[in-house]
């Protein structure tokens, strides 16, 4: 009897952890943005910005902390997903590389992340503050090249890109196209590119 209960409990926990995401909803409905992100029809798609879109000499330096920038971008995620913002300890190399797909370098001065409270929902927003704009461009390219869209066991980041804005790297990964586009527009607005 105890073995059957234990087996039933394990099956239930497995189904819950890999099942449908539980999210809060609002009475408002949001319309999917009309922007067409290139290549998002493929099952796993990297939708990077052009090299011109990544950074430029007239790009503003974002003087706020990584956490403050995430707090500013958080409303673009929408009301259907509850997220939490954390700063990362740069000495914790394993946690850093899990989130950004690279080892921390001396040029990284600060890191913060925004992710769902439920771990199986494919959404991630991360910010790295670096020593210089050149370091940010290099790190953004490296992070984007190393993204593992199947990092989560039960879900896939179908859309991802990394921005370099001044001395700041912003990584956006999402399984939902409309939310991905909304967050990317908010990043571009933050950079003054729209």
N, C-alpha and C positions, 0 to 999 in steps of 0.2 A: 504494500500500500504506500509506504514512504517513497519507494523508488518511483512509482507511478506519479506521485505528486511532484517529486523532484523533476522528473522528465517533463511533466506538464508545465512546470514553472520555467524550465530552460527553454522550451519551445515558445512559450508566451513572451519571454524576455527577448528572444531572438527576433520574433516577429515584430515586436514593438520597436526594437532598435533599428531594424531595417525597413520598417513599414513607412506608411505615408507620414508626411510631416504634419505636425499639429501646429497651426498658426492661429493667431487672433485675426479677426476680420473687422473691418469698419463698415459703416453704412454707405460710405462713398465708394464709387467704382472709379478706377483709373483706366484710361484708355491707353493702349499700347502706343508708344511713340512712333511717329511716322519715319524716323530716321532708319535707313537701311544700313546695318552693320555688315560689311563685306564678309562673305563666306560663312554666315551663321546657319546655313541650311545643312551643313555637314554635322555628323553626330558629335564630333569633338572638334571645335574650331578655335583657332587662335585668331583673334581679330585685332591685330596690332595697329597702332597709329602709324602713319608714315614717319620717316625720320624728321620731316619738317614739323609734324604734329607733336612729336615727343618733347622737343625743347627748342628754344631759339634764344638768341642774344637779348631779345626784348621781353623774354618771359620774366614775370615778376618773381622775386624771391619770396617764398611764403615764410614770413617771420614768426608765425605761430608754432607752438610745439606740435609734435605729431599727434598727441592725444587731442589737443584743441582742434586740429584740422579734421580729425575723425568725427569729433562732435559736431563740427560744421557740416560735414558731408552726410551724417547719419540720417537726417530727414529725407534725403533722396532715396533711401532704401524703401520707403513706403511703410504703411501701417500693418501690413500682413505678416511681418517678420520681426520677432523680438531679438534684439542683438545686445551684446555686451562689448564694452571697450576696455582693453587692457594695454598697459605698457609692458614691453619685454625687457628682461634683464639681459643685456648684451653678453654677459659672461656665461649665460646658459646657452651654449652652442647648439645643443640638440633641439631645444624649443625654437630657437631662431631659425635653424635650417629646416625644421618641419614646416614653418609658416612661410618662409621666403625662398626655400629651395637652394640656398647658398649658405656658406659659412660666413659669420660676421667678419668684416674686415676693419682695419683701423680707421677707414674713412667713414664708417657708420657711427654716428654720434647718438642717435636715438631711434627707437622702433616702437610702434604701437599698432595694435590690430583691432578690428571690429569683426565679430563673427556671431553667428546665431547661438542662442542658448541651447538649442537642440543640435547635437553634433552631426546629424545625418543630413542636414539641409545644406546643399552646395552653394554657399555664399561666403565670400571673404573679401575684406577690404583692409589693406595694410599700408602703413606709411613708414618710410625710412628717411631720417634727416642725415645728410652727409656733410663732409667737409667742404665740398665745392660742387658747382654745376657739372663740371667734367666727370667727377666721381658719380654723380647722380645718373648721368647718361649711360656711363659704363655699367653701373649696377642695374639700371632698369633693363638694359639689353640682356645682361646675364640672367637676371631673375626670370624674365620672360622666356628665354631659351630653355631654362631648367624647370619651368612649371610642370607639375605632374597633375593633369586634369582628373586623374583617378585616385587622388590622394585619399579620398574618403572611400570606405569599403562599399557603402550602399548607394553612392550617388556620384555624379560626374560634374565637374566644372566645364560646361560646354563652351563657355565664352570667357576669355581672359585677355588682359593687356596690362602693360606696365607703362606708366607715364614718368617722365623726368621733367620736373618744373623747378627751375632754379636749382637749389641744393636738395630738393625733395623728390623721393621716388614714391609713387602711389601705385600699388598693385590692386587691380580689381579682378575678381574671379566670381563667376556666377553660373548657375545652371538654368536660370530664367532669363530669356532674352530681353524682355521688356524692362525688368529691374536692372539688368546689366547696362542697357542703354541709358536708363535714367541716371544711374550712378556715374556713368562716363560723361554724360552731359553736365552733371554737377561738378565733376573734376575739371572739365574744360571751362566752365563758368568761373570756377575758383582761379584758374590760370589766366582768365581774361581772354580766352581763345574764341569765345562765341559772341 
